[in-house]
């Protein structure tokens, strides 16, 4: 399931536009921390499950559903971004504001999917201690969202109007 996050299918015949990635040193630190926390929980959850005697519980189904929804949501949000998908905080140049698909309702569906996966995987593997790393990951994502929204507002004059009609992560909540 996790491999689906990293595999991208690209038409070899399609022409790809040149991309330009921009990041400050602080942005790179933020992105690296977020990725390090994600990889830590991806590694810690199976280790905790194994060392804990491979426990099973009925609520692991909730973890499976969250993790599967997270992977599917990540892929769907990434497909909506297309070539605009980049690993950094600032938009990939040449940039344009994506408002279709899930991006028409929430501004950060990819981060929502990552959060679902970050909590779903430890629940799936009954790795309760790893949920601490999931909580730290959530904090890192919320911090990144703030930094990213400032970068998007600086880049796109109509971002304020887009932000006014959409939610950050959960419609009508946040």
ABEGO torsion letter per residue (X at the ends): XAAAAABBBBBAABBBBBBBBBBBAAAAAAAAAAAAAAAAAAAAAAAAAAAAGGBBBAAAAAAAAAAAAAAAAAAAAAAAAEAABBABABBBOBBBBBABEAAAABABAAAAAAAAAAAAAAAAAGBAAAAAAAAAAAAAAAAAAAAAAAAAAAABAAAAAAAAABBAABBGAX
